[in-house]
Amino acid sequence: MSRWTEEYFIEKGLLLTAISSIIIIGLIIIFIFKEGIPAIQSYGFFNFVFGMNWSPSEGQYGVFPMIIGSLGITLLSLLMAVPLGLLCAIFLAEVAPARMRKVLNPTLQTLAGIPSVVYGFFGLILLVPFMRAQFGGTGFSMFTASVILTVMILPIIVSVSEDALRSIPHEYKEASLALGATHWQTIKNVIFPAAIPGVITSVILGMGRAVGETLAIIMVAGNVVQIPGSIFDPVRALTSNIAIEMGYATGIHYNALFATGIVLIFMIIVLLIIANYLHYKKKVTIGGGYL
Amino acid sequence: MYRIIPPKIAQKIMNSIFWASGILTILILVVVIGYVLFKGLPFVSLEFLFSDPIDSGRAGGIFPMIMSSIYVTLIALLLAAPLGVGAAVFLAEYAGENRTVKLIRFGAETLSSIPSIVFGLFGLAFFVVYLGLGWSVLSGGLTLALMALPTVLAASEVSVESINKSYSEGSLALGATKWQTIYKVVIPAAIPGITTGIILGMARAIAEAAAVMYTVGAALLIPTSLMDPARPLPLHLYLLATEGISMDNAWATAAVLVILILIITVSTNTLVDRYRKKMMGR
């Protein structure tokens, strides 16, 4: 084989490995839709997405309470993780001495790497009884799940935001300080506003992780299919619904669980489109994930 | 607010809030890891690590689960590493900024944010049912490969891209072809970053339970072939805890998982540190 043909085939081979992600995404979408569409067709799109009642034994497949459950848990955990995460990111990018960074960075990597079942188990044994004692009820609730999720999404929010804060040109900061602003005034009025696209990206990525989390939520959220009256009520997330019932689902029930997967894919794609619209180029890899 | 509070005092207040948030994060990790190890380590012994479970995990050890985790992770890496590194080299060295590349990036990003349970559903529909691989080590490993792929790709791409352009220019100037340059110059220089990417992909595969729940089965025996069902460690922990089989063994399994993750984090950091020192030394 001549040099030229060898080069040609290698380039095409590498192109093939590169498009494998697209092929995989395509296959995932085809197979999830292929199995999920029959349920939506036979039960009706509107009844499926906005139906309030999920009871497979009676042929009821409404996922609306679980959409609310997933969104509720996600928003509640963002309420806690975003402030803490941003403070932490500013701390790492602007305030922390090198020695502190050397401790905090591996800490975040480890937090990101700990398996979700370990968090779930930790929550089940420690957090659930604590919540029961503090707030009454069973202790399994939307709030308990969101506390666990807060810890799980914190590393993503911190690392992507920190990256955004660091990428602000030095001149901005120096100009502000030279005008007599304090460091905090500079952070608040110059650095942070300039880093906003990256910060929003970090929040969206955290949201994606929260919507997709499964087993940790099953272990602490109570999994009752209902629209919660308060944050201390048990809820079921879309992901949990699939994991709990797939073990024994047959027929249209099986298809309905794949249809639940379609709802999840749809949510993730909306988040990704928003993230892409922000044009923030992120190149952070930590812990177990690609952020 | 800042009009009422003098700037210098605001500065001090904010500094303590920043420090508090950093310390709180460290405390969270210390509490989680400390508690898991405190509850689990007393039950971890050589016997626990190297014996079979008795009575579905009420007693006995976790040896088959360790072997299951090793097998599914190996299969995942055997597929994800070549695909991820190949794609990274293509994106960093061959591709410009055209529509195909944008599509490939979007594909990898989407892949990295798809929920693990959706990977599980896909694995069930595609590998287990459509390809007829059944609940097996192979189905589970292939499903995990898809999850690990974007992790390997992203870290390798960053690493290949960061190689000083003068290296490859030197090689090309000497008459080497593009592939010879990549193979003999760029990839060797990028190896530490590529290794880190592969280790991160491994971490993701080892920690995953939702994606293997309905692809790998839940067998308690050591798998002897690719087509045997198995039960990786995180899945074992999940079943022990949710079915209330044995809390002591669940803590011990959690401790083993946490130690594995700690080893992975420490080794990637050492690798990156050493690499950075080497590059700065030149």
Boltz contact constraints between the chains, C-beta under 6 A:
constraints:
  - contact:
      token1: [A, 3]
      token2: [B, 177]
      max_distance: 6.0
  - contact:
      token1: [A, 7]
      token2: [B, 177]
      max_distance: 6.0
  - contact:
      token1: [A, 7]
      token2: [B, 179]
      max_distance: 6.0
  - contact:
      token1: [A, 10]
      token2: [B, 179]
      max_distance: 6.0
  - contact:
      token1: [A, 11]
      token2: [B, 94]
      max_distance: 6.0
  - contact:
      token1: [A, 14]
      token2: [B, 86]
      max_distance: 6.0
  - contact:
      token1: [A, 14]
      token2: [B, 89]
      max_distance: 6.0
  - contact:
      token1: [A, 14]
      token2: [B, 90]
      max_distance: 6.0
  - contact:
      token1: [A, 15]
      token2: [B, 90]
      max_distance: 6.0
  - contact:
      token1: [A, 17]
      token2: [B, 83]
      max_distance: 6.0
  - contact:
      token1: [A, 17]
      token2: [B, 86]
      max_distance: 6.0
  - contact:
      token1: [A, 17]
      token2: [B, 87]
      max_distance: 6.0
  - contact:
      token1: [A, 18]
      token2: [B, 87]
      max_distance: 6.0
  - contact:
      token1: [A, 18]
      token2: [B, 90]
      max_distance: 6.0
  - contact:
      token1: [A, 18]
      token2: [B, 104]
      max_distance: 6.0
  - contact:
      token1: [A, 20]
      token2: [B, 83]
      max_distance: 6.0
  - contact:
      token1: [A, 21]
      token2: [B, 107]
      max_distance: 6.0
  - contact:
      token1: [A, 21]
      token2: [B, 108]
      max_distance: 6.0
  - contact:
      token1: [A, 21]
      token2: [B, 111]
      max_distance: 6.0
  - contact:
      token1: [A, 22]
      token2: [B, 107]
      max_distance: 6.0
  - contact:
      token1: [A, 24]
      token2: [B, 146]
      max_distance: 6.0
  - contact:
      token1: [A, 25]
      token2: [B, 107]
      max_distance: 6.0
  - contact:
      token1: [A, 25]
      token2: [B, 110]
      max_distance: 6.0
  - contact:
      token1: [A, 25]
      token2: [B, 111]
      max_distance: 6.0
  - contact:
      token1: [A, 28]
      token2: [B, 122]
      max_distance: 6.0
  - contact:
      token1: [A, 31]
      token2: [B, 122]
      max_distance: 6.0
  - contact:
      token1: [A, 31]
      token2: [B, 125]
      max_distance: 6.0
  - contact:
      token1: [A, 31]
      token2: [B, 126]
      max_distance: 6.0
  - contact:
      token1: [A, 32]
      token2: [B, 121]
      max_distance: 6.0
  - contact:
      token1: [A, 35]
      token2: [B, 125]
      max_distance: 6.0
  - contact:
      token1: [A, 84]
      token2: [B, 21]
      max_distance: 6.0
  - contact:
      token1: [A, 87]
      token2: [B, 18]
      max_distance: 6.0
  - contact:
      token1: [A, 87]
      token2: [B, 21]
      max_distance: 6.0
  - contact:
      token1: [A, 88]
      token2: [B, 21]
      max_distance: 6.0
  - contact:
      token1: [A, 88]
      token2: [B, 22]
      max_distance: 6.0
  - contact:
      token1: [A, 88]
      token2: [B, 25]
      max_distance: 6.0
  - contact:
      token1: [A, 91]
      token2: [B, 18]
      max_distance: 6.0
  - contact:
      token1: [A, 91]
      token2: [B, 21]
      max_distance: 6.0
  - contact:
      token1: [A, 91]
      token2: [B, 22]
      max_distance: 6.0
  - contact:
      token1: [A, 95]
      token2: [B, 18]
      max_distance: 6.0
  - contact:
      token1: [A, 104]
      token2: [B, 22]
      max_distance: 6.0
  - contact:
      token1: [A, 106]
      token2: [B, 265]
      max_distance: 6.0
  - contact:
      token1: [A, 106]
      token2: [B, 269]
      max_distance: 6.0
  - contact:
      token1: [A, 107]
      token2: [B, 26]
      max_distance: 6.0
  - contact:
      token1: [A, 107]
      token2: [B, 29]
      max_distance: 6.0
  - contact:
      token1: [A, 109]
      token2: [B, 265]
      max_distance: 6.0
  - contact:
      token1: [A, 110]
      token2: [B, 29]
      max_distance: 6.0
  - contact:
      token1: [A, 110]
      token2: [B, 265]
      max_distance: 6.0
  - contact:
      token1: [A, 111]
      token2: [B, 29]
      max_distance: 6.0
  - contact:
      token1: [A, 113]
      token2: [B, 203]
      max_distance: 6.0
  - contact:
      token1: [A, 113]
      token2: [B, 261]
      max_distance: 6.0
  - contact:
      token1: [A, 113]
      token2: [B, 265]
      max_distance: 6.0
  - contact:
      token1: [A, 114]
      token2: [B, 261]
      max_distance: 6.0
  - contact:
      token1: [A, 115]
      token2: [B, 207]
      max_distance: 6.0
  - contact:
      token1: [A, 115]
      token2: [B, 234]
      max_distance: 6.0
  - contact:
      token1: [A, 115]
      token2: [B, 257]
      max_distance: 6.0
  - contact:
      token1: [A, 117]
      token2: [B, 209]
      max_distance: 6.0
  - contact:
      token1: [A, 117]
      token2: [B, 234]
      max_distance: 6.0
  - contact:
      token1: [A, 117]
      token2: [B, 237]
      max_distance: 6.0
  - contact:
      token1: [A, 117]
      token2: [B, 238]
      max_distance: 6.0
  - contact:
      token1: [A, 118]
      token2: [B, 254]
      max_distance: 6.0
  - contact:
      token1: [A, 118]
      token2: [B, 257]
      max_distance: 6.0
  - contact:
      token1: [A, 121]
      token2: [B, 241]
      max_distance: 6.0
  - contact:
      token1: [A, 121]
      token2: [B, 254]
      max_distance: 6.0
  - contact:
      token1: [A, 122]
      token2: [B, 32]
      max_distance: 6.0
  - contact:
      token1: [A, 151]
      token2: [B, 28]
      max_distance: 6.0
  - contact:
      token1: [A, 182]
      token2: [B, 7]
      max_distance: 6.0
  - contact:
      token1: [A, 182]
      token2: [B, 11]
      max_distance: 6.0
  - contact:
      token1: [A, 184]
      token2: [B, 10]
      max_distance: 6.0
  - contact:
      token1: [A, 184]
      token2: [B, 11]
      max_distance: 6.0
  - contact:
      token1: [A, 184]
      token2: [B, 14]
      max_distance: 6.0
  - contact:
      token1: [A, 208]
      token2: [B, 113]
      max_distance: 6.0
  - contact:
      token1: [A, 212]
      token2: [B, 115]
      max_distance: 6.0
  - contact:
      token1: [A, 214]
      token2: [B, 117]
      max_distance: 6.0
  - contact:
      token1: [A, 214]
      token2: [B, 210]
      max_distance: 6.0
  - contact:
      token1: [A, 215]
      token2: [B, 209]
      max_distance: 6.0
  - contact:
      token1: [A, 215]
      token2: [B, 210]
      max_distance: 6.0
  - contact:
      token1: [A, 215]
      token2: [B, 238]
      max_distance: 6.0
  - contact:
      token1: [A, 239]
      token2: [B, 115]
      max_distance: 6.0
  - contact:
      token1: [A, 239]
      token2: [B, 117]
      max_distance: 6.0
  - contact:
      token1: [A, 242]
      token2: [B, 117]
      max_distance: 6.0
  - contact:
      token1: [A, 243]
      token2: [B, 117]
      max_distance: 6.0
  - contact:
      token1: [A, 243]
      token2: [B, 210]
      max_distance: 6.0
  - contact:
      token1: [A, 246]
      token2: [B, 214]
      max_distance: 6.0
  - contact:
      token1: [A, 258]
      token2: [B, 121]
      max_distance: 6.0
  - contact:
      token1: [A, 261]
      token2: [B, 118]
      max_distance: 6.0
  - contact:
      token1: [A, 261]
      token2: [B, 121]
      max_distance: 6.0
  - contact:
      token1: [A, 264]
      token2: [B, 115]
      max_distance: 6.0
  - contact:
      token1: [A, 264]
      token2: [B, 118]
      max_distance: 6.0
  - contact:
      token1: [A, 268]
      token2: [B, 113]
      max_distance: 6.0
  - contact:
      token1: [A, 272]
      token2: [B, 110]
      max_distance: 6.0
  - contact:
      token1: [A, 283]
      token2: [B, 158]
      max_distance: 6.0
  - contact:
      token1: [A, 285]
      token2: [B, 154]
      max_distance: 6.0
  - contact:
      token1: [A, 285]
      token2: [B, 155]
      max_distance: 6.0
  - contact:
      token1: [A, 288]
      token2: [B, 203]
      max_distance: 6.0
  - contact:
      token1: [A, 288]
      token2: [B, 204]
      max_distance: 6.0
  - contact:
      token1: [A, 288]
      token2: [B, 207]
      max_distance: 6.0
  - contact:
      token1: [A, 290]
      token2: [B, 112]
      max_distance: 6.0
  - contact:
      token1: [A, 290]
      token2: [B, 150]
      max_distance: 6.0
  - contact:
      token1: [A, 290]
      token2: [B, 151]
      max_distance: 6.0
  - contact:
      token1: [A, 290]
      token2: [B, 154]
      max_distance: 6.0
